[in-house]
Amino acid sequence: MPISYAELKVKLDVDEPDYPALAEMAAGAIHHLRKLAASADVSLASKAVSLAGIMGDADCIGIVGSASKSRDVLVRVAAAHAAGLLPDSPHATRVVKKLLDDKDVGVVKLAARAAARLSDPDVATKAQRASKRMHATVRAKTAKGSTSERSTAMTGKAGVKAGVATKAKATRTGGARAAGKMPAGAMTEPPKSAKAGKMPAGKMN
């Protein structure tokens, strides 16, 4: 009796699925596997695509091909990995060629490995070009990151210098003002001694 959709989902949706055992169980339930591979649950979909790659028949190649067009990069990575498990065939070659055009470096890297297992010389040539493009992209990103770090460091140093200069200027300005200005305000108490210019009153004995 073929495995049900619910059973296949439960057995597949674990940390480490038993792929060889599931490949036998899912042999008569490709429609369930196709549905799981299209799931909105990225983790579950990726595992279903990996299982399709292990199974490797014509229907499963179609599942991997559909996954190669996914909007989610993790599903496309799973498709590229699964493509490396597919038997050599024109259908597998078309899937790998599609994956070699991907913009993600991880997808292209796995697709290039898959291409090495195929006999079509055109896909091998395309894999070489894709690998060169991938390396150039990595170098460009690395160089851009280094430039950004240097720019940030220079900006930080300039900010520190500006702050020090501003503080020094404020200190000098405050000192000059203090030196040229007398304290303001009236005395609140008169001197305790006798007032100047006034003699004590009284008669001499």
C-alpha positions in Angstrom: 0.0 0.0 0.0 1.5 3.4 -1.0 2.4 5.8 1.8 -0.1 8.5 2.5 0.6 12.2 2.2 0.4 12.7 6.0 2.8 9.8 6.6 5.3 11.0 4.1 5.2 14.5 5.5 5.8 13.2 9.1 8.7 11.0 8.1 10.3 13.7 5.9 9.8 16.6 8.3 12.5 15.6 10.8 16.1 16.8 11.4 17.6 13.8 9.6 15.2 12.0 7.3 16.0 8.4 6.3 16.2 9.1 2.6 17.0 5.6 1.4 14.0 4.2 3.2 11.8 7.0 2.1 12.8 6.5 -1.5 11.3 3.1 -1.4 8.2 4.2 0.5 7.5 7.2 -1.9 8.0 5.2 -5.1 4.2 5.0 -5.6 3.4 8.4 -4.2 5.2 10.8 -6.5 2.1 13.1 -6.4 2.6 13.5 -2.7 6.3 14.2 -3.1 5.5 16.8 -5.7 3.1 18.6 -3.4 5.6 18.5 -0.5 8.3 20.0 -2.8 6.0 22.9 -3.6 5.3 23.5 0.1 5.5 27.0 1.6 7.6 25.4 4.4 11.0 25.9 2.9 12.7 23.3 5.1 10.1 20.7 4.2 10.2 21.6 0.5 14.0 21.3 0.4 13.9 17.9 1.9 11.3 16.7 -0.6 13.4 18.0 -3.4 16.5 16.2 -2.0 14.4 13.0 -1.8 13.4 13.4 -5.5 17.0 13.7 -6.5 17.8 10.4 -4.7 14.9 8.6 -6.4 16.0 10.0 -9.7 13.2 8.7 -12.1 11.6 10.8 -14.8 8.9 12.2 -12.5 11.4 13.1 -9.9 13.5 15.0 -12.4 10.5 17.1 -13.1 10.2 17.9 -9.4 13.9 19.0 -9.3 13.3 21.0 -12.4 10.4 22.9 -10.9 12.4 23.5 -7.7 15.2 25.0 -9.8 12.8 27.9 -10.6 11.7 28.5 -7.0 11.8 32.1 -5.6 13.4 30.8 -2.5 17.2 30.3 -2.7 17.2 27.4 -0.2 14.9 25.4 -2.4 17.1 26.2 -5.4 20.2 25.1 -3.5 18.4 21.8 -2.7 17.6 21.5 -6.4 21.2 22.0 -7.4 22.3 19.4 -4.8 19.6 17.0 -6.1 20.7 17.5 -9.7 24.0 16.1 -8.8 22.2 12.8 -7.8 20.2 12.5 -11.0 21.2 9.9 -13.6 22.8 11.3 -16.8 20.1 12.2 -19.2 18.9 15.1 -21.5 16.3 16.0 -18.9 18.9 16.2 -16.1 21.1 18.3 -18.4 18.4 20.8 -19.0 17.8 21.2 -15.2 21.5 21.7 -14.6 21.8 24.3 -17.4 19.0 26.2 -15.8 20.7 26.1 -12.4 24.0 27.3 -13.9 22.3 30.6 -14.8 21.3 31.2 -11.2 22.4 34.4 -9.5 23.2 32.7 -6.2 26.8 31.6 -5.8 25.9 28.5 -3.7 23.4 27.3 -6.4 26.0 27.8 -9.2 28.7 26.0 -7.2 26.5 22.9 -6.7 25.2 23.0 -10.3 28.8 23.0 -11.6 29.5 19.9 -9.6 26.4 18.3 -11.1 27.5 19.3 -14.6 30.8 17.4 -14.1 28.8 14.1 -13.9 27.0 14.7 -17.2 28.3 13.6 -20.6 27.0 16.6 -22.5 30.0 18.8 -23.6 27.8 21.9 -23.8 26.9 21.8 -20.2 30.5 21.3 -19.2 31.5 24.4 -21.1 28.7 26.4 -19.5 29.7 25.1 -16.1 33.2 26.5 -16.7 31.9 29.9 -17.6 29.5 29.9 -14.7 32.4 29.0 -12.3 34.4 31.9 -13.6 31.5 34.2 -13.2 31.0 32.9 -9.7 34.6 33.6 -8.7 34.5 37.1 -10.2 31.3 37.8 -8.2 32.9 36.6 -5.0 36.1 38.7 -5.6 34.0 41.8 -6.3 32.0 41.4 -3.1 35.1 40.9 -1.1 36.7 44.0 -2.6 33.6 46.0 -2.0 33.5 44.9 1.6 37.1 45.9 2.1 36.5 49.3 0.6 33.5 49.8 2.8 35.5 48.9 5.9 38.3 51.3 5.0 35.8 54.1 4.4 34.1 53.5 7.7 37.4 53.5 9.5 38.4 56.8 7.9 35.1 58.4 8.7 35.4 57.3 12.3 38.9 58.8 12.6 37.8 62.1 11.0 34.9 62.2 13.5 37.3 61.7 16.4 39.6 64.4 15.1 36.8 66.9 14.6 35.5 66.2 18.1 38.9 66.8 19.6 39.3 70.1 17.7 35.9 71.3 18.7 36.6 70.5 22.3 39.9 72.3 22.2 38.3 75.4 20.6 35.6 75.5 23.2 38.2 75.3 26.0 40.2 78.2 24.5 37.1 80.4 23.9 35.9 79.8 27.4 39.3 80.7 28.9 39.5 83.9 27.0 36.1 85.0 28.0 36.8 84.3 31.7 40.0 86.3 31.6 38.4 89.4 30.1 35.3 89.6 32.1 34.8 90.6 35.7 32.2 89.1 37.9 28.9 91.0 37.8 26.5 91.7 40.7 26.2 94.1 43.7 27.5 93.4 47.2 24.6 92.4 49.4 26.2 93.5 52.7 28.0 96.7 53.6 31.5 96.6 55.2 31.4 96.0 58.9 34.0 98.8 59.7 33.0 102.4 60.2 31.8 104.2 57.1 34.6 106.2 55.4 34.6 110.0 55.8 32.3 110.1 58.9 33.5 110.9 62.4 31.9 109.4 65.5 29.4 111.7 67.1 29.4 112.8 70.9 30.8 115.4 73.4 34.2 115.4 75.0 34.3 115.2 78.8 
